[in-house]
Amino acid sequence: MPEVANMMINVLNNRTSAQLATMGISNRTETILLIKRVLRLRNLVQTLERRTQDMQTEVNKFMDKFVALQNRGLPGLLNNAGRLLTHEQYAKRVNTFATNQITKRPSTSEETGPATGQSLYNRVENLFFIMNEIKHLFEVPPNFYKYTEADETLDAILRHQLPTQEYWTKMIQLIL
């Protein structure tokens, strides 16, 4: 409630030390700093929510494109246990897939002879499509700036020391 916090700060700034002492507030500066910490934490939480939503949007866009490629035959990113493959494991899986595409048996009887340019192209046409789409999977080369920003914001949130709910309720009742 930023409006209430700002009203609390105004009340604290417009009271004399004697008035604050009768309200049970011994240190005006410390109390104002505590209120500002709560406002800062609120802003940090909102920032983190925005950043995680942006990251989730990008992840969803990537996954939509990747699922389309998987529907065309590109191997999945997960192993049998449902865990993400390492880069080396996935590269091996893609190489095996490409080798299988190239060496697979022809589907029609007219292609049973030696491989000609056209029949070889027909075998690897899907690989060309997938390779082209992978090049366009990232409009911008990936970076981890957004992840780093979100991580730093989360660290700032975790470092914040907030008053208890009882203290905050008592302050609101005292000042308002």
C-alpha positions as CSV (number, residue, x, y, z in Angstrom):
1,M,0.0,0.0,0.0
2,P,2.3,2.8,-1.2
3,E,-0.4,5.5,-0.5
4,V,-0.5,4.5,3.2
5,A,3.3,4.3,3.4
6,N,3.6,7.8,2.0
7,M,0.9,9.1,4.4
8,M,2.8,7.5,7.2
9,I,6.0,9.3,6.2
10,N,4.2,12.6,5.9
11,V,2.7,12.2,9.4
12,L,6.1,11.3,10.9
13,N,7.7,14.3,9.2
14,N,4.9,16.7,10.5
15,R,5.0,15.6,14.2
16,T,7.2,16.9,16.9
17,S,9.4,14.6,18.9
18,A,7.1,14.8,21.9
19,Q,4.1,13.8,19.7
20,L,6.0,10.9,18.3
21,A,7.1,9.8,21.8
22,T,3.4,9.8,22.9
23,M,2.7,7.6,19.9
24,G,5.4,5.2,20.9
25,I,7.9,6.1,18.2
26,S,11.3,6.8,19.6
27,N,13.3,7.3,16.4
28,R,11.7,9.1,13.5
29,T,14.5,8.5,11.0
30,E,14.7,4.8,11.7
31,T,10.9,4.4,11.3
32,I,10.9,6.4,8.0
33,L,13.8,4.2,6.7
34,L,11.8,1.1,7.7
35,I,8.8,2.3,5.7
36,K,11.0,3.1,2.7
37,R,12.5,-0.4,2.9
38,V,9.0,-1.8,2.6
39,L,8.3,0.4,-0.4
40,R,11.6,-0.6,-2.0
41,L,10.9,-4.3,-1.5
42,R,7.5,-3.9,-3.1
43,N,9.2,-2.3,-6.1
44,L,11.8,-5.1,-6.3
45,V,9.1,-7.7,-6.2
46,Q,7.2,-6.0,-9.0
47,T,10.4,-5.7,-11.0
48,L,11.1,-9.4,-10.5
49,E,7.6,-10.4,-11.6
50,R,8.0,-8.3,-14.8
51,R,11.3,-9.8,-15.6
52,T,10.2,-13.4,-15.0
53,Q,7.1,-12.8,-17.2
54,D,9.4,-11.5,-20.0
55,M,11.6,-14.5,-19.6
56,Q,8.7,-16.9,-19.6
57,T,7.3,-15.3,-22.8
58,E,10.7,-15.8,-24.5
59,V,10.9,-19.4,-23.3
60,N,7.3,-20.1,-24.6
61,K,8.1,-18.6,-28.0
62,F,11.3,-20.7,-28.2
63,M,9.4,-23.9,-27.1
64,D,6.6,-23.2,-29.7
65,K,9.2,-23.0,-32.5
66,F,11.1,-26.0,-31.1
67,V,7.9,-28.1,-30.9
68,A,7.2,-27.3,-34.6
69,L,10.6,-28.6,-35.4
70,Q,10.1,-31.7,-33.3
71,N,6.9,-32.4,-35.3
72,R,9.1,-32.3,-38.4
73,G,11.4,-35.0,-36.9
74,L,14.0,-33.1,-34.8
75,P,14.9,-35.1,-31.7
76,G,13.6,-34.0,-28.3
77,L,15.7,-32.2,-25.7
78,L,14.8,-34.7,-22.9
79,N,16.2,-38.1,-22.0
80,N,14.1,-41.1,-21.0
81,A,14.1,-39.9,-17.4
82,G,12.6,-36.6,-18.5
83,R,15.8,-34.6,-17.8
84,L,17.4,-32.1,-20.1
85,L,20.2,-33.5,-22.2
86,T,23.7,-32.0,-22.2
87,H,24.9,-30.3,-25.3
88,E,27.1,-33.2,-26.2
89,Q,24.4,-35.7,-25.7
90,Y,22.0,-33.7,-27.8
91,A,24.5,-33.2,-30.6
92,K,25.1,-36.9,-30.7
93,R,21.3,-37.5,-30.9
94,V,20.9,-35.0,-33.8
95,N,23.9,-36.5,-35.7
96,T,22.3,-40.0,-35.3
97,F,19.0,-38.6,-36.6
98,A,20.7,-37.0,-39.6
99,T,22.6,-40.2,-40.4
100,N,19.4,-42.2,-40.2
101,Q,17.6,-39.7,-42.5
102,I,20.4,-40.0,-45.1
103,T,20.9,-43.7,-45.0
104,K,17.2,-44.8,-44.7
105,R,15.8,-47.1,-47.3
106,P,13.9,-45.5,-50.2
107,S,10.1,-45.5,-49.9
108,T,9.4,-46.2,-53.5
109,S,10.5,-48.9,-55.8
110,E,11.8,-46.5,-58.5
111,E,14.4,-45.2,-56.0
112,T,15.9,-48.6,-55.2
113,G,18.9,-48.2,-57.6
114,P,22.0,-46.2,-56.8
115,A,21.5,-42.8,-55.1
116,T,21.2,-40.0,-57.6
117,G,21.3,-36.4,-56.8
118,Q,17.5,-36.1,-56.8
119,S,16.9,-39.2,-54.7
120,L,19.6,-38.1,-52.2
121,Y,17.9,-34.6,-52.0
122,N,14.5,-36.3,-51.4
123,R,16.1,-38.2,-48.5
124,V,17.6,-35.1,-46.9
125,E,15.0,-32.5,-47.8
126,N,13.6,-32.5,-44.3
127,L,17.1,-32.1,-42.8
128,F,17.6,-28.9,-45.0
129,F,14.3,-27.6,-43.7
130,I,15.1,-28.3,-40.1
131,M,18.6,-26.8,-40.5
132,N,17.2,-23.6,-42.0
133,E,14.6,-23.3,-39.3
134,I,17.2,-23.8,-36.5
135,K,19.2,-20.9,-37.9
136,H,16.1,-18.7,-37.6
137,L,15.1,-20.1,-34.1
138,F,16.8,-17.2,-32.4
139,E,16.0,-13.8,-34.0
140,V,18.7,-12.4,-31.7
141,P,21.6,-14.5,-30.4
142,P,20.8,-15.7,-26.9
143,N,22.3,-13.9,-23.9
144,F,21.8,-14.4,-20.2
145,Y,21.4,-10.7,-19.3
146,K,17.7,-11.0,-18.4
147,Y,18.5,-14.1,-16.2
148,T,21.3,-12.2,-14.5
149,E,19.1,-9.2,-13.9
150,A,16.4,-11.4,-12.4
151,D,18.9,-13.2,-10.2
152,E,20.3,-9.9,-8.9
153,T,16.8,-8.6,-8.2
154,L,16.0,-11.8,-6.3
155,D,19.2,-11.4,-4.3
156,A,18.2,-7.8,-3.4
157,I,14.8,-9.1,-2.2
158,L,16.4,-11.8,0.0
159,R,18.7,-9.3,1.6
160,H,15.9,-7.1,2.7
161,Q,15.0,-7.1,6.4
162,L,11.3,-6.4,6.8
163,P,9.3,-5.6,10.0
164,T,6.9,-8.3,11.2
165,Q,3.3,-8.1,10.2
166,E,2.3,-7.1,13.8
167,Y,4.8,-4.2,13.8
168,W,3.5,-3.0,10.4
169,T,-0.2,-3.2,11.6
170,K,0.7,-1.4,14.8
171,M,2.4,1.4,12.9
172,I,-0.6,1.9,10.6
173,Q,-2.9,2.1,13.6
174,L,-0.7,4.6,15.4
175,I,-0.2,6.9,12.5
176,L,-3.7,6.8,10.9
